[in-house]
Each structure stands twice: as structure tokens, then as C-alpha cells.
Amino acid sequence: MKYRSAKNGRKVSVLGYGCMRFTQRAGGIDISKAENEIMEAYRAEVNYYDTAYIYPGSEAAIGEIFERNGIRDDIIITTKLPHYLLRDVQGAEKYFAEELRRLRTDHVDNYLMHMLNDISAWERLEKLGIREWLDEKKRQGQIGSVGFSYHGNSDMFCRLLDAYDWDLCQIQYNYLDENTQAGRTGLEYARKKGVPVVIMEPLRGGRLATGLPKDAAAIIAAHEPKMSPAQWGLRWLWDQEGIMCVLSGMNSIDMVRENASAAEDAEPGFLSEADRAMFEDLAAIIRSKMKVGCTGCRYCMPCPHGVDIPGVFAAYNRTALDGRIQGIRELAMTTAIRGNGTGPENCVSCGKCELHCPQHIEIRKMLREARAYLQIPGYGAGVRILKLFMRYK
């Protein structure tokens, strides 16, 4: 296993265990199966384990497993504050205390603001006193490092990075999403600021492992050295500076072994030019099947009426590989539940965006098409419920 350095100097395994997708059985998580998989990862020298308050049963499961096997001091636990549930800073204290009980520990190594997607959400937390609360928890040794997980565009991500002295951050990023969400722009900005990045959705929920188009899968099968699509997807990430750890939601022993094997020589710059050319070919094939030929270059931005044009198109394009429901989910996550909505409904067809698009996309037309396909009956009501749940003001 290869390791990279956290901001505090601690060594972090390049492969991390995403603890959201444990196998479920009647009554909850299959603890015995999860324990076998986690201990296999531990023996493979994986030391980074990621969970969250709202992952059903996850914190309690890993707390039990870590305690029973006596490995707490050898590992890094990352969990997350559901800040969208807070009314006051006392709420943070309540949730954090509950998380410590679930995890059977007296401290967490990394504490992330979960789905911190808008600067207005952070400003609200600051008004509640979260900055002082976090500083005190760090001083007491109950929290080692503070960060945030993010779903949104690169501009907002960079604003959030500037708002606090973060120790780490977590973004969705893979060879297909290089120019969507925080993207390479966000990754490079975090690297410039010295903030290590943890990657989630490295294989798009497994779609880049088992859901590739046949012609894309054939390219990987023919490439040397022989590795699985999952291994290649992870290696594309490990090739890059600024990425500290890549999370994988492993739920089988074989998956743990496969991913750990791919990490044995994972160093920045270790891919060959032929490897990198393969990824360009893969991305081109997959994008050729997309709804919109948007590359995420952002020349169309900013929209004078607040539409996140690349974000809308990324959600629409996601439906080609992941299905309509995932596209709707992404649209809601990245444009709708933020403080100020940035969805296609804001478009007034002024056409300014089309003057700057190097791909000559009929942006206005495609925004209407995306809206019709993604904002299905009930979408607006669902967004309102989510915003109420997350207490955006």
C-alpha cells in the first residue's frame, strides 16, 4: 500500500474505505460480512475509513468492528456533521456526542461538514458559532482535522476553500467528471492552497467498473498491463498530485483485494503516456453517447440570470450512463437545494452564453430539453421538501 501525507503530516493510505455501501440484511447491516471485508482491508494496510451521521447503521457498525478487533489506534476515522439539521451550535454538540458513542471512540481524526455546497450555508454556520466550536474541539483533541464534502460547481468550491483554514476536503471526481462539479479546477485550487483532497465516486457508483459501453470496455481489455476497469479508474486518480486518498465503497473480499492490488505502485505521475491516451479515448467514447456535447469549459459562464449551465448539462449527460433517476438526483444536488437555485428554470433565453461556447452548442434549446427531461412532475415539491429538511434560509 502506498501512502500520502495529510496536512498534519500523518500518513494516509491512497486507498480509503467508503463505509456507506455495506451489504444490508433484514434488520440492518450484515456486520459479520462487513467485518470480514474491513479486516481484509486493514490487513492490506488501508488505514482511512469514511462514514457519516446519516449513513444508516454505518457509524455503529464500524465502531463495533474497530473495537472488537482492537485497531482504533491504527486507523483514521472520518465522519461528518449533518450541518443542515442544525438550529444552533448546541445541535452540533448533540450530533457529535452521538457519533462518538456510535463509533466507540473519544475522538475522530477528521470531521467534515457534510454536503457543504454553498457559501451561504457556511456563513449560516459561522453565525451559529461553528468556527469557535470546531476550534475548541480541536484544542481538546476530540477532532483532529476539519474539512467538508462537496457537490457543486468549481466556482463555489473555490469560494468555500477561501472561507476557512480547512485541513482537507472531499469531492466527486473521476476521468469522466474531470470538468464537472469541483473538477480539475477545484482540485488544482485546493492543491495551490495546500488542502489535501479525498475523492468520492471514483467509479461513479460502479458505472465506470461494470457499466461501461462495450466499445469502451474493449479498449481496457486490450490495454497492457491487464487490469480491470475499476483498477484503471482508480489509477487515473492516483496519478495526480493533490489527491491524498481515493474512497471505494467495497462490499466484497474480492473487491478489497482487487483495489488494494492496484494501489501497490500508486504514485503521482506513474502512468505512461499510452495509459493517459487510453483514458482520453475512453472519455471520448462515453461522451459521444451523452445528451449534450458540453466539455465543462465554462466559457459560457457566468450566466447573468444565475443558471449553472455546465452543472445542468452534467446532470443531463449523467442520464446516458447512470439512468434518469441519477440525473435528477444530480440536478437537485448541484443546482436546486443550494441557497439560490441555479437550475434551468432560471434561463430567460437571452443567448449571451451561446456567443462564447467553443462547441457551438444550442445552449438555450438544450437547457429547455434538460429541464423537460429532468424536472419531472413532483421534482419541485421534492426540492422544497429537501430544502426544508436541510433548513436553507
SVG drawing of the C-alpha trace seen along z (x, -y; Angstrom):
<svg xmlns="http://www.w3.org/2000/svg" viewBox="-46 -39 52 52">
<polyline fill="none" stroke="black" stroke-width="0.4" points="0.0,0.0 1.2,-3.5 0.7,-6.4 0.4,-10.2 0.7,-12.9 -2.2,-14.7 -1.9,-18.4 -0.8,-17.4 1.8,-15.0 0.0,-11.8 0.4,-9.1 -2.8,-8.2 -3.3,-5.1 -4.1,-6.1 -7.0,-3.7 -9.7,-4.6 -12.7,-2.6 -16.1,-4.2 -18.4,-2.8 -21.7,-3.8 -22.4,-0.7 -22.1,2.2 -24.4,5.2 -27.8,4.9 -29.8,7.8 -33.1,7.8 -32.7,5.5 -29.7,3.6 -26.1,4.1 -24.6,7.6 -22.0,7.0 -20.2,10.3 -19.7,9.7 -18.7,6.1 -16.2,7.1 -14.6,9.6 -14.2,7.0 -12.9,4.3 -10.4,6.6 -9.2,7.7 -8.7,4.0 -6.9,3.5 -4.5,6.4 -3.9,4.8 -2.8,1.7 -5.8,-0.5 -6.0,-3.0 -8.6,-5.5 -12.3,-4.8 -15.0,-7.2 -18.6,-7.3 -21.3,-9.9 -24.0,-10.5 -26.8,-9.9 -25.3,-6.6 -27.8,-4.1 -26.1,-2.0 -22.6,-2.7 -21.0,-4.6 -22.3,-2.0 -21.1,0.9 -17.6,-0.3 -17.4,-1.4 -18.2,2.2 -15.8,3.7 -12.9,1.5 -13.4,2.0 -13.8,5.8 -10.6,6.1 -8.6,3.5 -7.5,1.5 -8.8,-2.0 -5.3,-3.5 -4.1,-2.2 -6.7,-3.8 -8.1,-7.2 -11.8,-7.7 -13.6,-10.4 -17.2,-11.2 -19.4,-14.1 -21.6,-16.7 -25.2,-16.9 -25.0,-20.7 -28.2,-21.1 -30.1,-19.8 -28.6,-22.4 -30.7,-25.2 -27.9,-26.2 -24.4,-25.2 -25.8,-23.0 -27.1,-20.8 -23.6,-20.2 -22.6,-19.2 -25.5,-16.7 -24.8,-15.1 -21.1,-14.9 -21.6,-13.2 -23.9,-10.7 -21.3,-10.0 -18.6,-9.4 -20.9,-6.9 -21.7,-5.1 -18.0,-5.0 -17.0,-3.9 -14.2,-6.4 -13.3,-9.6 -12.2,-11.4 -12.5,-11.5 -9.5,-12.0 -11.3,-14.0 -14.6,-15.8 -16.3,-17.1 -19.2,-19.4 -21.4,-17.0 -22.6,-18.3 -21.4,-21.8 -22.4,-23.0 -22.9,-26.8 -21.1,-29.6 -24.3,-30.8 -24.6,-27.5 -21.1,-28.1 -21.9,-31.7 -25.0,-30.5 -22.9,-28.0 -20.5,-30.8 -23.3,-32.9 -24.3,-29.9 -20.7,-29.8 -19.4,-26.7 -16.0,-28.1 -15.4,-28.6 -17.0,-25.2 -14.6,-23.5 -11.6,-25.3 -12.5,-24.2 -13.0,-20.6 -9.6,-20.6 -8.0,-22.2 -9.5,-19.5 -8.2,-16.7 -11.7,-15.5 -11.4,-16.5 -8.1,-16.1 -8.8,-17.8 -11.7,-19.8 -12.9,-19.6 -16.0,-19.5 -17.5,-17.2 -18.9,-18.9 -21.3,-18.6 -21.5,-21.7 -19.5,-23.7 -15.9,-24.7 -16.6,-28.4 -18.5,-27.8 -15.9,-25.2 -13.1,-27.7 -15.1,-30.3 -15.6,-27.7 -11.9,-26.9 -11.2,-30.5 -13.7,-30.8 -11.9,-28.8 -8.5,-27.2 -9.6,-23.7 -7.4,-20.7 -8.9,-18.6 -11.9,-18.4 -13.8,-15.7 -15.1,-15.9 -16.6,-13.7 -14.0,-13.3 -13.2,-10.7 -12.0,-10.5 -15.5,-11.2 -16.2,-14.1 -12.9,-15.8 -14.7,-19.1 -17.9,-18.8 -18.6,-19.6 -15.4,-20.8 -13.4,-19.2 -9.8,-19.6 -10.2,-23.4 -11.2,-22.8 -8.5,-20.1 -5.8,-22.4 -7.0,-25.3 -7.1,-23.0 -3.5,-21.9 -2.4,-25.5 -3.8,-26.3 -2.2,-23.2 -5.6,-21.4 -5.4,-17.7 -8.3,-16.2 -10.1,-13.0 -12.0,-11.6 -15.5,-10.1 -17.4,-8.4 -14.1,-7.5 -16.0,-5.0 -19.4,-6.8 -21.0,-4.3 -19.5,-1.4 -20.7,-2.5 -17.1,-3.0 -16.3,0.5 -19.2,2.6 -21.4,0.3 -19.1,-0.8 -20.3,-0.8 -19.0,2.3 -16.5,0.4 -15.1,-1.4 -14.7,1.9 -13.0,3.4 -10.3,0.7 -9.5,1.5 -9.5,5.2 -6.9,4.7 -4.6,2.4 -1.4,3.5 -0.8,4.2 -4.0,6.1 -6.2,4.6 -9.9,4.3 -11.9,1.2 -12.1,0.5 -8.4,0.7 -7.7,-1.6 -10.3,-4.1 -8.5,-4.3 -5.1,-4.5 -6.1,-7.6 -6.8,-9.3 -3.7,-8.2 -1.6,-9.5 -2.5,-13.1 -0.9,-15.5 -3.1,-16.9 -5.1,-13.7 -4.5,-12.3 -6.9,-9.4 -9.4,-7.7 -12.5,-6.2 -14.0,-2.9 -17.3,-1.5 -16.0,2.0 -18.5,4.7 -16.7,7.9 -13.4,9.5 -12.5,9.7 -13.2,6.0 -10.9,5.2 -8.1,7.3 -8.5,6.0 -8.4,2.4 -5.5,2.9 -3.5,4.6 -4.0,1.6 -2.6,-0.7 0.7,1.1 2.7,-1.3 0.3,-4.3 2.5,-7.4 1.8,-10.7 3.0,-10.6 3.3,-6.8 1.0,-6.3 2.5,-6.1 1.6,-8.3 -0.2,-5.3 -2.2,-4.9 -3.2,-8.5 -4.1,-8.3 -6.4,-5.3 -8.3,-7.4 -8.8,-10.2 -10.2,-7.5 -12.5,-6.1 -13.9,-9.5 -14.4,-10.4 -16.4,-7.2 -18.6,-7.7 -19.2,-11.4 -20.1,-10.5 -23.2,-8.8 -24.1,-11.8 -27.0,-14.1 -25.0,-17.3 -21.5,-17.9 -20.6,-20.0 -16.9,-19.7 -17.4,-21.8 -15.0,-24.5 -17.3,-27.2 -16.7,-29.8 -20.5,-30.3 -20.3,-31.4 -21.2,-33.4 -24.8,-33.3 -26.4,-36.8 -29.5,-35.0 -27.7,-32.5 -28.0,-29.3 -25.2,-26.8 -25.1,-25.8 -22.3,-23.2 -23.9,-21.8 -27.3,-21.3 -25.7,-19.7 -23.6,-17.4 -26.7,-16.2 -28.4,-15.7 -25.4,-13.8 -25.3,-11.6 -28.6,-10.0 -26.9,-8.4 -24.6,-6.3 -26.4,-6.1 -30.1,-6.5 -32.7,-9.2 -33.0,-9.0 -29.3,-9.7 -29.5,-12.7 -32.5,-14.1 -30.6,-13.5 -27.5,-15.3 -29.5,-18.2 -31.2,-18.6 -27.9,-18.2 -25.9,-20.7 -28.4,-23.3 -31.6,-23.2 -31.0,-22.7 -28.4,-25.5 -29.4,-28.8 -30.0,-30.3 -31.2,-27.9 -29.1,-27.7 -31.3,-25.3 -32.5,-25.6 -35.8,-27.3 -33.7,-30.5 -33.0,-30.7 -34.7,-33.7 -33.2,-32.7 -31.1,-35.9 -28.5,-33.9 -25.3,-35.5 -24.0,-32.1 -24.1,-30.9 -21.8,-33.7 -19.0,-32.2 -19.5,-28.4 -16.5,-26.9 -18.6,-23.8 -21.3,-25.9 -24.0,-24.2 -27.5,-25.5 -27.5,-26.1 -31.0,-27.6 -32.5,-24.7 -30.6,-22.1 -31.5,-23.8 -35.1,-23.5 -34.6,-19.9 -32.8,-19.1 -35.4,-20.8 -38.2,-18.9 -36.4,-15.6 -35.1,-16.1 -37.7,-18.3 -40.4,-15.6 -43.8,-16.0 -43.0,-16.2 -39.5,-17.5 -40.3,-21.0 -42.1,-19.6 -39.2,-17.2 -36.8,-20.1 -38.9,-22.1 -39.0,-19.2 -35.2,-18.8 -34.6,-22.5 -36.9,-22.4 -35.1,-19.4 -31.7,-21.0 -33.0,-24.3 -31.6,-26.6 -32.7,-30.2"/>
</svg>
